[in-house]
Structures are given as C-alpha cells and as structure tokens.
Amino acid sequence: MKKLEYPLKFKVSKRAPSKSEMEWLNNWLDSQSWGEDLKVLEFGCGITTWVINNSLKPSKYYCVEDFKPCINQVKDHVKNVQFISTTWDDIPKEKYDLVFVDASSCAPKGLVSIIGEGEIVFRDDAIHYVMDFVSDDCFFIVHDWCYRSGWLRSKWYFEARNYKLIDSFKKEHGWGVYQKGNFVKS
Ligand SMILES: C[S@@+](CC[C@H](N)C(=O)[O-])C[C@H]1O[C@@H](n2cnc3c(N)ncnc32)[C@H](O)[C@@H]1O
C-alpha cells in the first residue's frame, strides 16, 4: 500500500478512519479512472475530506456536517468545500460522481431522519436521500462497512436498486464501495 502523508498541522479526529483504512481509500481513489468536472458529496468531514480532495481534485465538493471543530480543521486545509448543516433540502441536487458516507451516528441537528428512526440511521437516510439524483455511474463509499448489522439495511437498499459491492476493505471498521450493476467493470 502506498504510504500516505497527512498535512503536518491537520488534527485528525479520534473518530476518523485509521491510517491503514485511509491508505486503502487513497489507493482505491487513485486506482480509478475519473473523468473531468467531478462532483463529490460527503457525510461527515475530516481527514477523509483532505484525502478525497487531494486525490480527485473535484470541481464541486459538498459536505454535510455540523460539528464545528471538524469543519474548522477542514476549512484550514481544504479551500473548496461547501458545508451543509441544516436540512436535507440544502443538499444541492447534483449528479454526484462520489458519495462518501462516514457519519455513522451524528446527523446535523436540523437534519431529521427522513426514514423516521432517529439519528442512528443517518447513514441510511443519507443514501436514501441522494439516490434519486446521483450520476448513473456514481460510486458510494461507506465507512464502518464491517459492522454488517449496522449497514444491513443500506446493503439491502443498494441491492434492491441493482447496486453491486465492487470493492471492500475488511480490516478494522472497513470500507464498502458500491456502484450500479450495469456500470461495474468486469
Ligand atoms: C465517523 S465521524 C467522521 C469522521 C471524518 N470522516 C474524519 O475523517 O474524521 C462522524 C461524525 O462524528 C462527529 N464528531 C467527530 N468528532 C466528534 C467529537 N469529538 N464529539 C462529537 N462528535 C464528533 C462529526 O459530526 C463527524 O462527522
């Protein structure tokens, strides 16, 4: 795995994915052939934001987050991120190329669960909400994928919509990468 260097002054959150998880993610992002004019939507910012931005150089980067220390840390190191901290409607309905979900339990305060089961299902909510407007070949990357019971509903939700698990990292908390079946490279 390629060694990943973080910016020296970035204070990495205790809730961030581990270094080896981040190295896997960085390698995965670097191994894909991305087009131009990339649009990224992230749920839960932090060092993940810096790594994704550094690898993909997206033209638009939105992040759903309301935890100020994380936002400030990212603002100091990544200049092009726009934060959404209020309601679902504030998420721009772009044709996202990548949706990254790492907010396993902390939905922004005003972002009430749309599937009605409280904050703990925020990651399910995130996926349900954006599914209607992402690009056809959008990648969904979900953290904590090794907590299978936590992700089971989202897994079923993806599968019911012909999304396939195209890659995964099964150590520590883990990553799952999903893409629609007809776009999966054989
Ligand atoms: C799994 S963390 C996201 C980690 C992020 N992707 C990163 O690279 O650091 C999920 C959320 O927990 C919240 N969070 C992070 N640190 C926290 C803290 N010390 N206390 C309370 N909430 C925190 C933030 O809202 C964060 O987005």
The ligand as a MOL file (V3000), in Angstrom:
LIG
                    3D

  0  0  0     0  0            999 V3000
M  V30 BEGIN CTAB
M  V30 COUNTS 27 29 0 0 0
M  V30 BEGIN ATOM
M  V30 1 C -17.1540 8.9620 11.9160 0
M  V30 2 S -17.0270 10.6560 12.2480 0 CHG=1
M  V30 3 C -16.4850 11.2880 10.6770 0
M  V30 4 C -15.0170 11.2430 10.5780 0
M  V30 5 C -14.4300 12.0120 9.4070 0
M  V30 6 N -14.7810 11.4750 8.1340 0
M  V30 7 C -12.9310 12.1200 9.5630 0
M  V30 8 O -12.2120 11.8870 8.6070 0
M  V30 9 O -12.5130 12.4900 10.6700 0 CHG=-1
M  V30 10 C -18.7110 11.0560 12.3250 0
M  V30 11 C -19.0730 12.4070 12.9180 0
M  V30 12 O -18.8570 12.4880 14.3100 0
M  V30 13 C -18.8190 13.8660 14.6840 0
M  V30 14 N -17.6760 14.0570 15.5790 0
M  V30 15 C -16.3590 13.9870 15.3240 0
M  V30 16 N -15.6200 14.1860 16.4330 0
M  V30 17 C -16.5100 14.3630 17.4350 0
M  V30 18 C -16.3740 14.6110 18.8430 0
M  V30 19 N -15.1670 14.7080 19.3970 0
M  V30 20 N -17.5050 14.7430 19.5600 0
M  V30 21 C -18.7180 14.6530 18.9890 0
M  V30 22 N -18.9070 14.4280 17.6600 0
M  V30 23 C -17.8240 14.2880 16.9030 0
M  V30 24 C -18.7270 14.6830 13.4400 0
M  V30 25 O -20.0120 15.1770 13.1470 0
M  V30 26 C -18.3280 13.6110 12.4390 0
M  V30 27 O -18.6710 13.9330 11.1600 0
M  V30 END ATOM
M  V30 BEGIN BOND
M  V30 1 1 1 2
M  V30 2 1 2 3
M  V30 3 1 2 10
M  V30 4 1 3 4
M  V30 5 1 4 5
M  V30 6 1 5 6
M  V30 7 1 5 7
M  V30 8 2 7 8
M  V30 9 1 7 9
M  V30 10 1 10 11
M  V30 11 1 11 12
M  V30 12 1 11 26
M  V30 13 1 12 13
M  V30 14 1 13 14
M  V30 15 1 13 24
M  V30 16 1 14 15
M  V30 17 1 14 23
M  V30 18 2 15 16
M  V30 19 1 16 17
M  V30 20 1 17 18
M  V30 21 2 17 23
M  V30 22 1 18 19
M  V30 23 2 18 20
M  V30 24 1 20 21
M  V30 25 2 21 22
M  V30 26 1 22 23
M  V30 27 1 24 25
M  V30 28 1 24 26
M  V30 29 1 26 27
M  V30 END BOND
M  V30 END CTAB
M  END
